[in-house]
Amino acid sequence: SSLGAVDAFTATWAMGKTTQAYFESGQALNSIALRQVFKQARKAGELIYSYNETCNRRAAADPILHRSKP
């Protein structure tokens, strides 16, 4: 389902960003900071997913942008 795809994308995005922040901090972030990073990254992931979904819909609706490669 579409909702499942959004959740899967945003959770994966947020986990990646949280892991990145943890290692970039020298493994110094505590659980509270990690939760905050995850929460913010999840919101960013939702925006990224929404933007890409909009672009894909526009491309699919435009026959010039959405044509088969020869």
N, C-alpha and C positions, 0 to 999 in steps of 0.2 A: 504494500500500500504506500501511498505518497507520504502519509504521516510517519510510517516506519522508516522510510528513506530519510526524511528530515531528522528524525531522532538518531538514526545510525550515523549520518554525516556529522551532525553537531556534536555528538558524544565523542566520535573519533577525533574531530578537529580539536575539541576542548582537551581531550587527554593528551594529544600531541603537544599542544601549546603549554599545558601544565607541566609535562615532562621536560620540555625545553626550558621553561622558567626555572624548574628545580635544578637542573644541571648547570644552567648559566649562573645561578646564584651560588654555585659551589656546594650544592646540596644543603644549603642553609635555611631554606624556607620551611616554616613549621606548617602543621596541618591547617591552621586557620588561614594562613596566607595562600596555601595551595588551593583551598576551597574557593577563595576569592578569585584567584587566577582562573580556576575552572569555570566558575560562574560567569565571569566576564568573557572568557573565550567561547563559552557556549552561546552567549548572546551574539558575539561576532560571527560565529559559525552559522547562526540562523540568518543573519543579514547576508552573508556570502552565499548561502544556499538559495535564498530568495532571489538575489541578484542574478545568479547563474540560471535559475529556473525561468526568470523573466526573459533573459537573453535567449535561452533555448526555445521558448515559446515564440518569440518574435522571429527568430531564424526559421522555425518550422512553418510559420505563416507567410514568409516571404519566399516566393518561388526562386528568386535569384540567389538568395543566401542559402537556401535549402535545396540544392540540386545534387543529383548523383554525379559522382566523379566518373569521367570516361574510363 
